[in-house]
Amino acid sequence: MRVLVAEDDPVIALGLAERLRRLGHEPLGPEPDGIRAVARAREGDADLYLFDIDMPGLDGLAAAETLSREGLRRPVVAITGVRDPGLIDRSIATGISAYLTKPIDDIQLDAAIRVAAARHAEFLALEAEVDRAHQALEDRKLIERAKGLLMQALGISEAEAFARIQRSARNRNLRLADVARAVIDQRDVISRPAEGDES
């Protein structure tokens, strides 16, 4: 896994990079502050972010938030030397995947990376499921509208209207929603006044 490291203490940063190598990961950076971490992350080759929270310019949590808003959301392991319950709350609100306090050993780091990657994968799967459900609902609305238009225009039953949409989809190798959209578009074109006809 390619892990982007952001840590303002150069000794700790090099230590983290070495630990990552020992664990079989490829460290990117390390970057000395959140601003440079964001710039490096924009290259798009990181699989996970390992960000110190307390950094100059832009802290690790703000950097993670910025990247998420830009569509560069990755699993984030936040690290800090400060024992502050407020930081934990802020990390949760930011969507941090795992949280470590210094000093960090290899076992803790490995566990945090694994947990962060797994949580992120679960989140992406859930997000995709929600998107599919939303698309299915939108498709259903199109099909219902198209059925209504066919029923009204042809004087047929709902079952017959749906059968026509199904046949057309099968014969043209299209999705039901695509056929429904074509029915709606055709009706809209037919019912739209020609140029110059509007009063």
KOLGUVEX-887346 format. One record per residue (C-alpha): residue number from 1; residue in three letters; x, z, y. Coordinates in steps of 0.2 Angstrom, whole numbers, m for minus. Example, Ala and Ser with C-alpha at 12.3 -4.5 7.8 and 13.67 -1.06 7.14 Angstrom:
BEGIN
seq,type,xx,zz,yy
1,ALA,62,39,m22
2,SER,68,36,m5
// end
This chain:
BEGIN
seq,type,xx,zz,yy
1,MET,0,0,0
2,ARG,6,m4,17
3,VAL,5,12,28
4,LEU,7,12,47
5,VAL,16,27,52
6,ALA,14,35,70
7,GLU,24,50,74
8,ASP,33,55,90
9,ASP,46,66,81
10,PRO,59,54,75
11,VAL,65,65,61
12,ILE,48,69,54
13,ALA,44,50,56
14,LEU,59,45,46
15,GLY,55,58,33
16,LEU,37,52,31
17,ALA,43,34,29
18,GLU,55,40,15
19,ARG,42,49,7
20,LEU,30,34,7
21,ARG,44,24,m1
22,ARG,46,37,m15
23,LEU,27,36,m18
24,GLY,28,17,m20
25,HIS,21,12,m3
26,GLU,28,1,11
27,PRO,30,10,27
28,LEU,27,1,43
29,GLY,34,7,59
30,PRO,36,21,62
31,GLU,29,20,80
32,PRO,33,34,92
33,ASP,15,35,100
34,GLY,m3,30,99
35,ILE,m1,15,111
36,ARG,12,7,101
37,ALA,3,11,85
38,VAL,m12,2,91
39,ALA,m2,m13,96
40,ARG,7,m13,79
41,ALA,m10,m11,70
42,ARG,m17,m26,79
43,GLU,m5,m37,68
44,GLY,m17,m33,55
45,ASP,m5,m30,40
46,ALA,m8,m11,37
47,ASP,m19,m5,23
48,LEU,m19,13,29
49,TYR,m14,23,45
50,LEU,m4,39,44
51,PHE,m6,45,62
52,ASP,1,61,70
53,ILE,m13,69,80
54,ASP,m2,76,94
55,MET,7,61,102
56,PRO,10,56,120
57,GLY,0,42,129
58,LEU,m13,40,116
59,ASP,m15,53,102
60,GLY,m18,49,84
61,LEU,m37,52,84
62,ALA,m39,41,99
63,ALA,m28,27,92
64,ALA,m39,27,76
65,GLU,m55,27,86
66,THR,m48,12,97
67,LEU,m44,2,81
68,SER,m61,6,73
69,ARG,m70,m1,89
70,GLU,m59,m17,88
71,GLY,m64,m20,70
72,LEU,m47,m14,63
73,ARG,m54,0,53
74,ARG,m43,7,39
75,PRO,m42,23,30
76,VAL,m34,36,41
77,VAL,m24,51,36
78,ALA,m21,62,51
79,ILE,m7,74,52
80,THR,m3,89,64
81,GLY,7,104,66
82,VAL,m6,112,76
83,ARG,m18,124,67
84,ASP,m34,121,78
85,PRO,m51,121,71
86,GLY,m57,110,85
87,LEU,m45,96,79
88,ILE,m53,97,62
89,ASP,m70,95,70
90,ARG,m64,80,81
91,SER,m56,72,66
92,ILE,m72,73,56
93,ALA,m82,65,71
94,THR,m69,52,73
95,GLY,m71,47,54
96,ILE,m54,52,48
97,SER,m52,51,29
98,ALA,m40,65,26
99,TYR,m31,78,36
100,LEU,m14,86,33
101,THR,m5,100,42
102,LYS,14,100,43
103,PRO,25,103,34
104,ILE,19,90,21
105,ASP,26,88,4
106,ASP,25,73,m8
107,ILE,11,79,m18
108,GLN,0,83,m3
109,LEU,4,66,5
110,ASP,0,56,m11
111,ALA,m16,65,m13
112,ALA,m22,62,5
113,ILE,m18,44,4
114,ARG,m27,42,m13
115,VAL,m42,52,m6
116,ALA,m42,42,11
117,ALA,m41,25,2
118,ALA,m55,30,m10
119,ARG,m67,36,4
120,HIS,m64,21,14
121,ALA,m68,10,m1
122,GLU,m84,20,m4
123,PHE,m89,18,14
124,LEU,m86,m1,14
125,ALA,m96,m3,m2
126,LEU,m110,7,6
127,GLU,m109,m3,22
128,ALA,m111,m19,12
129,GLU,m126,m12,3
130,VAL,m134,m8,19
131,ASP,m130,m25,26
132,ARG,m138,m33,10
133,ALA,m153,m23,12
134,HIS,m155,m27,30
135,GLN,m153,m46,26
136,ALA,m166,m45,12
137,LEU,m178,m37,24
138,GLU,m175,m51,37
139,ASP,m177,m64,23
140,ARG,m193,m56,17
141,LYS,m200,m57,35
142,LEU,m196,m76,36
143,ILE,m204,m79,19
144,GLU,m220,m70,24
145,ARG,m221,m79,41
146,ALA,m218,m96,32
147,LYS,m232,m92,19
148,GLY,m244,m88,33
149,LEU,m240,m104,42
150,LEU,m243,m114,26
151,MET,m259,m105,22
152,GLN,m266,m109,39
153,ALA,m260,m127,40
154,LEU,m264,m132,22
155,GLY,m279,m121,19
156,ILE,m271,m114,3
157,SER,m269,m97,m5
158,GLU,m254,m85,m2
159,ALA,m249,m88,m20
160,GLU,m250,m107,m18
161,ALA,m240,m106,m2
162,PHE,m226,m95,m10
163,ALA,m226,m107,m25
164,ARG,m223,m122,m13
165,ILE,m208,m112,m5
166,GLN,m201,m108,m22
167,ARG,m202,m126,m28
168,SER,m194,m133,m12
169,ALA,m180,m120,m14
170,ARG,m177,m125,m32
171,ASN,m178,m144,m29
172,ARG,m166,m143,m14
173,ASN,m155,m130,m21
174,LEU,m158,m118,m6
175,ARG,m162,m100,m4
176,LEU,m180,m95,m1
177,ALA,m176,m89,16
178,ASP,m168,m106,21
179,VAL,m184,m115,16
180,ALA,m195,m102,25
181,ARG,m184,m105,41
182,ALA,m186,m124,39
183,VAL,m205,m122,38
184,ILE,m205,m110,53
185,ASP,m193,m122,63
186,GLN,m204,m137,59
187,ARG,m220,m128,64
188,ASP,m211,m123,81
189,VAL,m206,m141,84
190,ILE,m223,m147,81
191,SER,m232,m134,91
192,ARG,m220,m135,106
193,PRO,m226,m145,121
194,ALA,m217,m162,124
195,GLU,m207,m163,140
196,GLY,m218,m166,155
197,ASP,m233,m160,145
198,GLU,m231,m142,152
199,SER,m243,m138,166
// end
